[in-house]
């Protein structure tokens, strides 16, 4: 599993975070590099993860770009197919 995390933030929340980081940057000179890196992530990160799911023959075959653990369940099968 990836150590990357994605959280949804709206424009107001992002502005609050960026303002807080700017204020922290002025007072915490020892962590400027880390604060700048986090600021860059907030400014340049996409608003949502880009997830691609490959399906063949009605079954999921692969996923790309998924930062979350996933579990695929077959709900449309009869009782014999569900454990697959």
Secondary structure, DSSP 8 states (H G I E B T S, - for coil): --S-------HHHHHHHHHHHHHHHHH-GGGHHHHHHHHHHHHHS-SS---EEEEETTEEEEEES--S-------SS-TTTTT-
